[in-house]
Amino acid sequence: MTFTANIYTSLPWNNYYGFFGFIWYILLACGLFQTFRKAGEEGWKAIIPIYNLYICFKIANKESMFWLWGGSLLLSGLFAWMSNLAIFFLLGAVSTIFSLIAALLLADMWYGISVNFGHGFGFALGLIFLNPLFIIILGFGDSQYRSFYHRY
């Protein structure tokens, strides 16, 4: 197989998981575009993958938590990589702990967005588990950004 054939077959839309992941991201970006505009942010920020999460943390009034989330993901990856070495095998458990911390921070961010748009815990669960659908409902629905959720 040639080099160009390898590149072509590895494109995200050439398998089912990549195709649905691509569609998932497009729906998410469209919903985030409108959600960001409602919250007073520029819509183009929804297109950039990590930056859009920073803006989501900002909309949830948890801007500093973004750095804790990113740090816990970096430490999780580092410890998972180091756990492949025989002497550091216990770091796999530490990696799992940091991954759980990152997941909890992300869930808390979605809860903050839900509350700031006037919704409750049930809508936050929808944002966590059916993210693009509920982001589209948030962006294109009647929800208004209120920004009254301050925890710290």
TINUZA-137476 format. One line per 5 residues: number of its first residue (from 1); their letters; for each residue x negated, y, z of C-alpha. Coordinates in Angstrom, 2 decimals, padded with zeros to 5 digits. Each point is the difference from the previous one (the first is absolute). Layout:
N
NUM	A	X:Y:Z  ... .
***
This chain:
152
1	MTFTA	000.00:000.00:000.00  -001.32:003.44:-000.80  -000.42:002.87:002.40  002.94:001.93:-001.47  002.26:-003.05:000.26 .
6	NIYTS	-000.90:-000.31:003.70  000.87:003.64:000.56  003.30:-000.39:-001.85  001.10:-003.08:001.93  -000.87:001.58:003.34 .
11	LPWNN	002.24:003.03:-000.48  002.65:000.26:002.73  003.00:-000.33:-002.31  -001.23:-003.26:-001.58  001.27:-002.20:002.80 .
16	YYGFF	003.24:-000.02:001.95  -001.43:001.19:003.29  -001.86:002.84:-001.65  003.04:000.99:-002.04  002.32:000.11:003.01 .
21	GFIWY	-002.67:001.76:002.05  -000.30:002.62:-002.73  003.79:000.48:-000.12  000.06:000.14:003.83  -002.62:002.78:-000.03 .
26	ILLAC	001.79:002.00:-002.72  003.27:-000.13:001.98  -001.84:000.96:003.17  -001.77:002.91:-001.69  003.28:001.32:-001.45 .
31	GLFQT	001.71:-000.14:003.39  -002.98:001.51:001.79  -000.15:002.80:-002.60  003.52:001.14:000.95  -000.54:-000.67:003.71 .
36	FRKAG	-003.15:002.13:000.01  001.82:002.82:-001.78  002.76:-000.10:002.63  -002.61:000.21:002.75  -001.70:003.03:-001.57 .
41	EEGWK	-002.96:-001.85:-001.50  -000.92:-000.06:-003.66  001.40:-003.00:-001.84  -003.18:-000.94:-001.88  -001.54:-001.11:003.28 .
46	AIIPI	002.21:-003.12:-000.16  -002.00:-001.40:-002.91  -003.39:-000.27:001.75  -000.06:-003.28:001.98  -001.73:000.76:003.33 .
51	YNLYI	000.74:003.71:-000.04  003.75:-000.69:-000.19  -000.24:-001.92:003.28  -001.82:002.94:001.58  002.87:002.25:-001.08 .
56	CFKIA	002.50:-002.53:001.40  -001.79:000.13:003.35  000.09:003.80:-000.25  003.75:000.01:-000.72  000.50:-002.29:003.01 .
61	NKESM	-001.95:002.54:002.13  -002.65:-002.62:000.71  -002.86:001.39:-002.06  -002.70:-001.05:002.45  001.36:-003.56:000.03 .
66	FWLWG	-001.00:-000.33:-003.66  -003.67:000.01:001.00  000.62:-002.59:002.70  001.88:-002.14:-002.56  -002.82:000.31:-002.54 .
71	GSLLL	-002.67:-000.70:002.61  001.81:-003.10:001.23  000.27:-001.29:-003.58  -003.70:000.63:-000.61  -000.96:-001.75:003.24 .
76	SGLFA	002.32:-002.88:-000.84  -001.66:-000.47:-003.37  -003.49:000.31:001.47  000.68:-002.53:002.73  001.67:-002.39:-002.43 .
81	WMSNL	-003.07:000.21:-002.24  -002.37:-000.50:002.93  002.01:-002.96:001.30  -001.18:-002.03:-003.00  -003.42:-000.10:001.61 .
86	AIFFL	-000.21:-002.91:002.46  -001.23:002.08:002.92  002.90:002.49:-000.25  002.89:-002.46:-000.37  001.96:001.56:002.88 .
91	LGAVS	000.21:003.28:-001.90  002.81:-001.52:-002.07  002.28:000.36:003.03  -001.12:003.59:000.48  000.74:000.60:-003.68 .
96	TIFSL	003.54:-001.26:000.51  000.49:002.34:002.96  -001.09:003.01:-002.06  002.31:-001.09:-002.84  002.93:-000.14:002.44 .
101	IAALL	-000.86:003.48:001.29  000.01:001.32:-003.59  003.37:-001.65:-000.70  001.53:001.47:003.16  -001.29:003.47:-000.85 .
106	LADMW	001.49:-000.28:-003.47  003.36:-001.13:001.43  -000.07:002.93:002.43  -000.65:002.36:-002.92  003.06:-001.33:-001.86 .
111	YGISV	002.07:000.42:003.17  -001.18:003.61:000.28  001.00:000.68:-003.61  003.40:-001.59:000.62  000.64:002.18:003.05 .
116	NFGHG	-001.26:003.15:-001.72  002.53:-000.55:-002.77  002.83:-000.53:002.49  000.18:-003.79:-000.03  -000.58:-002.56:002.72 .
121	FGFAL	-001.67:-003.30:000.72  002.01:-001.99:-002.56  -001.08:002.27:-002.83  -003.58:-000.27:001.24  000.26:-003.79:-000.28 .
126	GLIFL	001.16:000.48:-003.58  -003.00:002.26:-000.65  -002.30:-002.68:001.36  001.44:-003.08:-001.71  001.67:001.35:-003.17 .
131	NPLFI	-002.25:002.98:-000.48  000.61:001.16:-003.60  003.77:-000.38:000.29  000.23:002.02:003.21  -002.52:002.59:-001.21 .
136	IILGF	002.18:000.52:-003.09  003.07:000.33:002.25  -001.93:002.51:002.12  -001.30:001.99:-002.96  003.07:000.07:-002.19 .
141	GDSQY	002.68:-000.17:002.71  001.53:002.70:002.18  -002.59:-000.22:002.77  -001.59:003.28:001.04  -003.42:000.39:001.57 .
146	RSFYH	000.36:001.28:003.57  -003.51:-000.43:001.45  001.06:-000.23:003.61  -001.76:-003.22:000.91  -003.10:000.84:002.05 .
151	RY	-001.51:-002.66:002.20  -003.33:001.50:000.99 .
***
